């Protein structure tokens, strides 16, 4: 709880986060009881001191498969291809949903319709920072993430919170293959030719780093990436994810690099001075930056405390560089404000009778700093479970 709140400078709902932290572990156990298979080993999700991240076998698909099977086992109806257009409200209470002339009535409604990254109008209104990367921006999620709930909950005066929040990952402009972390052996410099942080920083923090640099940086590496025999071998990532052991970088491997050099997306030069000119960087400052970085590699002491297992000098020509931006939008976090029981609050901070929400459709749970991989999934699972428990309790 204190790690979560401190990382977000207490700019998230403390009571809601306390409930989240208390219930996240039991929610993982609950998923296991429902048939979700998990790997035995925990991994680091971000910058935490001890590993806390539980990895499902087959990733997110493994979770969906198990939950879908359990829903079918219990004869729960699933209506696909339907977009809710309004809530049914009677006597000040939400009692169902409607699609055109079709209505479904229930004791309560739990909204879990995801975010809005596929709705450009809502992106401009609630996550304008995503446009800092221009036409590079791309979204990794589903076409259904269109923010319908923001519209259909207006009728009950639902409160929105979390304006401007979401997660962006650093990415080159030559491929749309998700790579959460940049390879740790890279060097990142800004337009001034200076480094600005440890390249192996958690991706939840890298977004903030990049905003401070005007959303543009340059990834620098040398020919050891293409010809490993030229230099020492170091780690690419902080850890191996269970089920993905042995995988290299999908975006920065020899085949991809050669292809993108040919397309002009990655620049190559026999000298650091030449590479700086190719990238439009201040030559003397850039060369001095790389020299200082190389000295840190030799001594094992990096200016930004980069982990030693990633330290490899940029010293084996030819040299390579490419522009990168935080262009990959992972999720949005402006959404319905909920209380610790997952009940949606109105504009006066009062619970809306019969209306609950969980996951990306909510705001105030995930803050400006994403605490680590799995934060969004556990948010959905934890508050989805809490919402169900809250409704069941009121039915007793």
Long-range contacts (C-beta under 8 A, 24 or more apart in sequence): 3-48, 3-371, 4-371, 7-367, 7-369, 7-371, 8-367, 8-368, 8-369, 8-371, 9-368, 11-367, 11-368, 12-364, 12-365, 12-366, 12-367, 13-161, 13-337, 13-364, 13-365, 15-339, 15-340, 16-338, 16-339, 16-340, 16-364, 16-365, 17-365, 18-340, 19-340, 19-341, 19-386, 20-365, 20-378, 20-379, 20-382, 20-383, 23-382, 23-385, 23-386, 24-378, 24-382, 26-385, 27-378, 27-381, 27-382, 27-385, 28-54, 28-378, 28-381, 30-381, 30-385, 31-56, 31-63, 31-66, 31-67, 31-381, 34-66, 34-67, 34-70, 35-66, 35-69, 35-70, 36-62, 36-63, 36-66, 36-67, 37-62, 37-66, 39-242, 39-243, 40-242, 41-242, 43-239, 43-241, 43-242, 43-373, 44-238, 44-239, 44-372, 45-371, 45-372, 45-373, 45-374, 45-375, 46-202, 46-203, 46-204, 46-205, 46-370, 46-371, 46-372, 46-373, 46-375, 47-201, 47-202, 47-205, 47-372, 48-371, 48-372, 52-372, 53-372, 53-373, 53-374, 54-374, 55-241, 55-242, 55-243, 57-242, 57-243, 58-243, 59-243, 60-377, 63-377, 63-381, 83-148, 84-113, 84-148, 84-149, 84-152, 85-148, 85-152, 86-152, 86-155, 87-152, 87-153, 87-155, 87-156, 87-355, 89-155, 89-156, 92-353, 93-353, 93-354, 94-156, 94-352, 94-353, 94-354, 94-355, 95-354, 97-152, 107-354, 107-391, 107-394, 107-395, 108-354, 108-355, 108-356, 108-391, 108-394, 109-354, 109-355, 109-356, 110-342, 110-356, 110-357, 110-358, 110-384, 110-387, 110-388, 110-391, 111-149, 111-153, 111-336, 111-344, 111-355, 111-356, 111-357, 111-358, 111-361, 112-357, 112-358, 112-359, 112-361, 112-380, 112-384, 113-144, 113-148, 113-149, 113-361, 114-141, 114-142, 114-144, 114-145, 114-359, 114-360, 114-361, 115-141, 115-145, 115-147, 115-166, 115-331, 115-332, 115-333, 115-335, 115-360, 115-361, 116-145, 116-146, 116-147, 116-150, 116-332, 116-334, 117-141, 117-145, 117-166, 117-329, 117-331, 117-332, 118-142, 118-143, 118-144, 118-145, 118-146, 119-145, 119-146, 119-147, 122-146, 122-147, 122-150, 122-332, 123-332, 126-160, 126-163, 126-164, 126-332, 126-334, 127-164, 127-165, 127-166, 127-329, 127-332, 127-334, 128-164, 129-164, 129-166, 129-168, 129-211, 130-166, 130-168, 130-329, 132-211, 132-214, 132-215, 132-325, 132-326, 133-168, 133-215, 133-325, 133-326, 133-327, 134-325, 136-171, 136-173, 136-325, 136-327, 137-327, 137-329, 138-171, 138-176, 138-327, 138-328, 138-329, 139-328, 139-329, 140-178, 140-328, 140-329, 140-330, 141-329, 141-330, 141-331, 145-332, 145-360, 147-332, 149-335, 149-336, 149-357, 149-361, 150-334, 150-335, 153-336, 153-344, 153-355, 156-344, 156-346, 156-352, 156-355, 157-346, 157-347, 157-348, 157-352, 158-336, 158-337, 158-344, 158-345, 158-346, 158-347, 158-352, 158-355, 159-336, 159-337, 159-344, 159-345, 159-346, 159-347, 159-349, 160-334, 160-335, 160-336, 160-337, 160-363, 161-334, 161-335, 161-336, 161-337, 161-363, 161-364, 162-333, 162-334, 162-335, 162-363, 162-364, 162-366, 162-367, 163-334, 163-363, 164-334, 165-332, 165-333, 165-334, 165-363, 165-366, 165-367, 165-368, 166-329, 166-330, 166-331, 166-332, 166-333, 166-334, 167-203, 167-204, 167-207, 167-329, 167-330, 167-331, 167-333, 167-366, 167-370, 167-376, 168-207, 168-210, 168-326, 168-327, 168-328, 168-329, 168-330, 169-203, 169-206, 169-207, 169-326, 169-327, 169-328, 169-330, 170-203, 170-206, 170-210, 170-217, 170-324, 170-325, 170-326, 170-327, 170-328, 171-251, 171-324, 171-325, 171-326, 171-327, 171-328, 172-219, 172-251, 172-260, 172-265, 172-266, 172-322, 172-323, 172-324, 173-265, 173-323, 173-324, 173-325, 173-327, 174-251, 174-256, 174-260, 174-263, 174-265, 174-266, 174-322, 175-250, 175-251, 175-256, 177-250, 177-251, 178-328, 179-249, 179-250, 179-251, 179-252, 180-373, 181-237, 181-238, 182-206, 182-219, 182-252, 182-324, 183-221, 183-236, 183-237, 183-249, 183-252, 184-234, 184-235, 184-236, 184-237, 184-238, 184-306, 184-307, 184-309, 184-310, 185-221, 185-225, 185-234, 185-235, 185-236, 185-310, 185-312, 186-219, 186-220, 186-221, 186-252, 187-219, 187-220, 187-221, 187-289, 187-290, 187-293, 187-314, 188-217, 188-218, 188-219, 188-220, 188-324, 189-217, 189-218, 189-220, 189-281, 189-286, 189-289, 190-214, 190-216, 190-217, 190-218, 191-216, 191-280, 191-281, 192-281, 192-282, 192-285, 193-276, 193-281, 193-282, 193-283, 193-285, 193-286, 193-289, 194-285, 194-289, 195-289, 195-293, 195-303, 195-304, 197-304, 198-302, 198-304, 198-305, 198-306, 198-307, 199-306, 199-310, 200-238, 200-306, 200-307, 200-310, 202-370, 202-372, 203-370, 203-373, 204-369, 204-370, 204-371, 204-372, 204-375, 205-369, 206-326, 207-326, 207-370, 208-368, 208-369, 210-325, 210-326, 211-326, 215-325, 215-326, 216-323, 216-324, 216-325, 217-323, 217-324, 217-325, 218-279, 218-281, 218-321, 218-322, 218-323, 218-324, 219-252, 219-321, 219-322, 219-323, 219-324, 220-275, 220-290, 220-314, 220-319, 220-320, 220-321, 221-252, 221-314, 221-319, 221-320, 221-321, 222-314, 222-315, 222-316, 222-317, 222-318, 222-319, 222-320, 223-316, 223-317, 223-318, 223-319, 223-320, 224-312, 224-316, 225-252, 225-253, 225-254, 225-257, 225-320, 226-254, 226-257, 226-258, 227-316, 230-316, 231-312, 231-313, 231-315, 231-316, 232-312, 234-309, 234-310, 234-311, 234-312, 235-309, 235-310, 238-307, 257-320, 260-322, 261-320, 265-322, 266-320, 266-321, 266-322, 267-320, 267-321, 267-322, 268-318, 268-319, 268-320, 269-317, 269-318, 269-319, 270-317, 270-318, 270-319, 271-317, 271-319, 272-314, 272-319, 274-319, 275-319, 275-320, 275-321, 278-321, 279-321, 279-323, 290-314, 330-376, 331-360, 331-376, 332-360, 333-360, 333-363, 333-365, 333-366, 333-367, 334-363, 335-360, 335-361, 335-362, 335-363, 335-364, 336-361, 336-362, 336-363, 337-362, 337-363, 337-364, 338-362, 338-364, 338-365, 338-383, 340-386, 341-386, 341-387, 341-390, 342-383, 342-384, 342-386, 342-387, 342-390, 343-387, 343-390, 356-387, 356-390, 356-391, 357-383, 357-387, 358-382, 358-383, 358-384, 358-386, 358-387, 359-383, 359-384
